[in-house]
Amino acid sequence: MQQVLIFASVIAPFVTGLLQAVKRVTVLPKNYMPLIAVVMGVALGTVAYPFTDMGLALRLWSGAGAGLSATGLFELVQKKDGYTNKGKGGE
């Protein structure tokens, strides 16, 4: 369990950075951002096999935890309206 938390802490800043890049480049509804963050976290956890000796299942859990921490757990239950990039059409 400690390995999972440490690994999630290591990849969380990368998920946060990628999520911010997606927010700036694309026009997506804001309520999809937590889901995108979890998918990014799981993807990063999957491709990080050269950097750890953890099994695939533990890396997937770490990635999901990193994605949830990137957006904040409270954002999963909040209703969000609008789009990520208002300057590019959307509203």
Residue pairs with C-beta under 8 A, 6 or more apart in sequence:
3 52
3 54
3 58
4 54
4 58
4 61
4 62
4 65
5 62
5 65
7 45
7 48
7 52
7 54
7 58
7 59
7 62
8 41
8 61
8 62
8 63
8 65
8 66
8 69
9 66
11 41
11 44
11 45
11 48
11 62
11 63
11 66
12 41
12 65
12 66
12 69
12 70
14 44
14 66
15 37
15 40
15 41
15 44
15 63
15 66
15 67
15 69
15 70
16 70
18 40
18 44
19 33
19 36
19 37
19 40
19 70
19 71
22 28
22 36
22 40
22 84
23 33
23 84
23 85
24 84
24 85
25 85
26 84
26 85
27 83
27 84
27 85
27 88
27 89
27 90
28 36
28 83
28 84
29 80
29 82
29 83
29 84
30 80
30 81
30 82
30 83
30 84
31 79
31 80
31 81
33 71
33 75
33 80
33 84
34 67
34 68
34 71
34 75
34 76
37 67
37 68
37 70
37 71
38 64
38 67
38 68
38 71
39 67
40 67
40 70
41 62
41 63
41 64
41 65
41 66
41 67
41 68
41 70
42 60
42 63
42 64
42 67
43 63
44 63
44 66
45 59
45 60
45 61
45 62
45 63
45 64
45 66
46 56
46 59
46 60
46 63
48 59
48 63
49 56
49 59
52 59
54 62
68 76
82 90
82 91
83 90
83 91
